[in-house]
Amino acid sequence: MKVLYYDCFSGISGDMNLGAMLDLGVSEEVLRRELKKLHLDEYQLVVTKDERKGITGTKVDIQLLHPLPDHHHHEDHPHHHHHHESTDSHGDHHHHKEDHHHHRNLHDIETIIHNSHLSSEVKELSLKIFREVAVAEAKIHGRPIDEVHFHEVGAIDSIVDIVGAAICYDTLKVDKVIFSPITVGGGFVDCAHGRFPVPAPATTEILKGIPIVSGEIQKEMTTPTGAAIAKVLGEEFTTDKDFTITKVGYGIGHRDNVIPNVLRVFLGEVQHQHRETAKMIDCNIDDMNPELYQYVMEKLLDKGAMDVYLTPITMKKNRPAMKLSVLCSQELEASLTEILFKETTTLGIRSYEVVKNMMSREVVKVNTPYGSIGMKLALLNGEVVKYKPEYEDCKKIAEEHALSIHEVYSMVQQLYFNNLHR
């Protein structure tokens, strides 16, 4: 399983994210080609190598161009490039824009994205991230979402940052995105509305439900755009790096702080397909009518136990007995323990935590002359390692066509094997 892990020890902003993605190996050519599909010619993307506190990485600047009478000569007038005026932010919001960069509202931005030739996945993801920011801004300013005219979101750099983030994510083709808790900084920040406490209100709104840390630096470390990217892409927020690193990238921020102002991202491989903790409940029984085991086992499975099994044991005074074991999720421990106390003769129960590693499973249909049979596949790192026919399907066909079940199994496996190696 391919994992993308964001290490936000110095926060996250839209441009740091783009830098980190390019540094990780997303092709600059692909990013530029896809961004062209927005048909916006008011900016240019400047990509450079830079370093912070000895860490080298990629820095992305979105430079706004003054509208010129003749639109075709932007590139030829370097002196017309307009650098970000960022007060105390990463250069990805809170800018006082020149008046001619008209304020766009969410509807304008949605139209730009809908009318572009970007793939539907990229469009959908971009709009999701934009909406996070828009909803937060609307809430802060006490306005309906469609009335919010933000320089923050409407700014060209936010459009490029957010659509760029969606393009990069789409290119990486990862199975899961994990973020560290997000460093937000502290102190105050100056913006169009005056002095705001850090994290700024919009950032705070977006980060609801996500673990944050202040960090040591009294500046704004995470911007609304950065927060929205984390909120939409992040499936898990943890400091645990539980993977094998395959690649590392560094996105360089706009400031030089005591802590390197970089966003570090990892690509990793997780070997275990699926790992989770579960509870194991055991009890030893030496004085119960054996007829009752089936009843108790079925009841436990009905109530959601993952597995229930019996192990013959010998207890004190050489008494033959059974150990009844129940595997279940943490949430079900209490209710299944109650069933054991009520329905069996046991007086005491043990429970402990176990870690389950499971292969990913998939069922495919195999067509046979007798009808279709399910084949259960077990996958490791995306590759089929084992496969076996579904017992119930085979049993049914064996009974209906007077075949031995062994013949049915062999036939299905042969058919599946032949399809694989065609």
N, C-alpha and C positions, 0 to 999 in steps of 0.2 A: 504494500500500500504506500502510495506516494504522499508525503506530508509537506506542507509549507508552514514554517514556524516563524512568527514575527517576534523579535526580541526588542520590546519597546522601552529599554532602560533610559532612553533619552526622548521618549514620546514618539509621536508620529504625526506627520503632516502630509498633504497631498504630494508635494514635490519630493520629500524624502522617500515616499513610497515609490514614486516613479524611478528615482535614482537607484533605489535598492533593487527593484525589479530588473532594470537594465544591467546592474552590476551582477545580478544572479544569472544573467545569460539570456534574458528576453531580448530578441533582436531589435535594435534601434530602428532598423529599416522597416520591420513589420509594424512597430509602434507608429512611426511616421506615416506609413502607407495607410494604416487604419484610421488615424486621426484626420487624414485628408478627407475622409468620407463624410466628415461633419460639414464640409464646405465653409469653414470659418477662416478668413484670411487676415484676422486682426492681430495675430501674434506670431512669434517664432519660437521654436523649441531650441534651447541651447544646452548641449550635453557636454560636460567637461569632467576630467578626472580631477579630484581634489583630495585634500587630506585634513583630518582633524585629530590633533593629539597623536600624530604618528599612525593613524589608521587611514589607509587610502581607500577611496571608494568613488562612486559616480554621483555627480551633482547635476540636477536638472533645473534650468531656469526657464520660466515662461516669460518672454519679453513681449510687452504689448507694443504694437506699431501704431504711430499716429496715422489716422486716415489721411491719405494724400489725394489730391484731385485725380491723379491717374493711378488707379489701383494696381497696375501691373508692375510698378517699379519698387514695391516694398523692399525687396531684397537688395536693391542697389543703393539704399540710403541708410547706411548703418547709423548715421547721426540721428535718424528719426526714431531709433529704438527707445522705448520707454521702459526703464527698469522699475521693478516693484518698489513702491514706497511702503515698506512694511515697518510699522512703528516698533512693536516689540514682539512680532510673531514670526513664524517661520516663513513668511512670504507666501501664505496661502489663504489668508483672509484678513479682515480688518483693514483693507487698504482704502485710502481716499482715492478713488478713481478720478481720472480726468472726466469732465462733464460729458465729453463726446462718447465715452463708453456708456451708452444708455443703460439704465438699470433694467435687467430682464426679470420677469417673474417666472414662476415654475412652469406656467403654461408655455411661455416662449421657449424655455429650455426643452420641455417635452417635445415641442414641435420640431426643434432643431434635431433632436435625437431620432424621433420617429421618421423624419424626412431624409435621414442619412442613409447610406448604403451599408451600414454596419450589420453584422449578423444579429439575428433575433436574440441570441443569448447575451451578447454584449449590450444591446439596447436595454434589455430587461434589467440586467445587473446595474447599469448606469442609472436608470430611472429609480431603482430601489435605493441606491446610495443617495441620490439627489433628494428623494422624498424624505429620508431620515433628516437631512439638514433642513429642508423646508418646513417640516412639521415642527422641529425644534424652534426655528426662528419665529414661526407663526405663534407658537405658544408663548415665547418670551415677549413678543410685541403685542400679544393679545389681539391678533387679527385672524380672520379666516385664511386658510392656506393660500387660496388663489389671489389674495390681495397683497401678499407679502412681496414687495419689490426690493429684493436685496441686492445691494452691491456685493455682499458676501458671496451668495450663491450665484448671482447673475454674472459675476466677474468671469471673464474669459478664462483666467487661470483655474478657477474652480471647475469649469466645464472640462478643460483639458486634463486636470488632475483626476477627476472622477471617471470620465470616459476612458482615460489612459489606464486607470486602475483596473477597470473592467476588461480592457483589451489584454493587459498583461496577465491577469488571472486566467482568462480564457485560453491564452497561449500556453500557459504552464501545464494545463491538464493534470491538476493534482486531485487526490481523492479527499483530502481533508485539510482545513486551514486552522492552525492553533495560534493563539496570541498569548504572550506573557501578560501579566497584569500591566495596565498602561500608566506610565509616568506622566502626570499632568503638570507638574511644576507648582509654583506658588506666587504670592505677591499680587501685583496689579498690572493690567495691560491697558494701554491707551488705544481707543478705537473711535470710529465715527460717532458713537453715542456718548463718549466720555470715558471715564476710568472704570474698567470692569475688574472684579476680583477674578483670580485664576483658580480653577479653570473657568473660562468665560461661560456665561449662562447657557448659550447654545450648546457648547461642548458638554457641559454638565448634564443637560437634558438628554443628549444623545447617548451619553455613557451610563445611563440608568441600567442597572442589571449587569454591569461589567466591573470586575475588580480593578480599582485604581490605586496608585501610590503617589504621594506628593513628590518624592525624590528630594534631592538636596538643593536644587537650583530654584531660586526665586524668580522665575520667568515663565512665560507661557510655553509649555513643551508640546502640548497636543492641541491641534486646531479642530474646528468642527468637521472639516473635510476628513482629516485623519481619523477622528472619532467615528465618523459615519462609515468609513472603509472598514474599520475594525468591527463595528457592529454588524455590518452586513456579511462580511466574509468569515468572521471568526465563529467557529463551531464550538470551541473550547478555550478557556482562559486559564493557563496554568504555568508555573515556573518549571514544571517537569519537562525536561527534554528527553522524551522516551523514544528515541529513534537513532538510526545510523545516519550520520551526516553525509550527504553526497555532494552538496555545494553550499557555499556561503556567499552572500552579497552584502555590500554596505552602501546605504544611501546617505549622502552628506547633506546636513541641514544648513541653514543660512547663518548660524551663529557659531562663535567659538566659545564654548563654556568650559568649566573645570572638568566636567564629564564629557567625553567625546560626543559632539552633537551629531550622532549618526544613528540610523535605523539599521539594525542587523537582521537579515533574513536567512533562514536555512531551508534547503530542500533536504528531505530525509526519507529514508525507507523504513517502514515499520515491518519487522519480520512476522510478528504474530498477527494473524489476520484479525482476530477479534479477542480482546482480553477484557475480562470483567471480574469483579469480585462478587462472590455469592456466599450464602450461608449453608453449612452442613449441619443437620440436626440428627442426632443419634439416640437410640435408646435400646437397652437390652431387655428382652422379654423371655421369661422361662415358665410362665404359668397361664398362657392364654390358649383358648381353643383355636387350633390352626385354621379352622374354617373361616375365622374372622379376618385373617390377614388380607384376603382379596378385597373385602369390603373396605377396610381401612385404606389400603393402597389406592383403590379407585377414587375414594373420597379426597385423598390428598392430591392426586393428579387433577381431579376436577377443580379443586380450589386453586390450581396454578403452580403446583410443585413442578420443577424442571425434570426431576427424576426421583423415583422411589425404588429402593431395592432391599432385599433380605440377604443376610449372610449367616449361615449356620455357625454357632459358636458353642463352646462348652463353658458353663458358669460354675460357681462354687458348688461343692458336694457332687461334682461331676454331672451336673444337670444339663441335658441338651437344651439349647436355647436358640433364639434368633436375635440378631442385631438388625433393627429396622432403621434404615438411613434415608433421610429426605434432603434433597438438594433444592434450594429455593432462593429467591431474591431476598435482599435485606428486608424489604417492605413486608414480605409474607411471613417472616419468621414467627411473629407473635400469633397470628391466626392459625398457622399450621401446628404450632406447639400446643395450642388449645385443643385441636382435634386429637392429637396424640394422647393428651391427658384424659380427654373425655371418652375416647373410643377404644383405648387399649388398657391393659392392666398395669402399665408402667407407672412408677412413682417418681422417677427422676429422668431428666433429659439433658444431654450435653449439646452445646452448639459452638461452632467455631467458624471463622472466616476462611474461605478458600479462594484461590484465584483460578478462573477458568480461561483456558486458551482454546479458542475454537477456530476451525478452518471456515472460510466462507463457503456457503452451500448454495447450490442452484439446482433447479430441476428442469430437465429438458424432456421433450416428448420424442420417443423413438417410434416410427411407424413400422409395424410388423404385418405379415399377412393376416394375423388374427385380430388386428386392432392396435391402438397406440398404447405404449407402456411408458410410464415415467422413469427417467434415469436420474438418480441423484448424483451430482458432481461435487467433489470437494476440491476447493482451490487454495493454492498457496502462492502468495505474491501474484495473483491474477492468472496463474497457470493451473490447468486441471491436473491433479496428482492422482486422484482415485475416482472411480465411478462405480455405482452399483444400482441394479434395477430395483424399483419399488416393489416390495414383497406383495402387498395387497393386489396390485395390478397383475403380477405374475400368477398369483394363486387363482385369480378369477379366470384367467385365460387357460390355465392348466385344467381347471375343473370343467369349463365349458367345452374344451376340445379334446378331452381325454388324453392329455399329454402329461408326462411327469414334470414336476416343477423344475427339476434339473434341466430338462430340455428347453423349457421356456427361458430360464436364466441364460443358458449358453447362447440361444438364438439372439436374444436382445443384446448381449454383450458383443457378439460377433457383428451384428448390424451396426451398433454404435461405433465399434472399432473401425469397421470399413468406411463409415462416413467420415471419421476423423482423418483417415489416411488417404482420402481420395485425391 
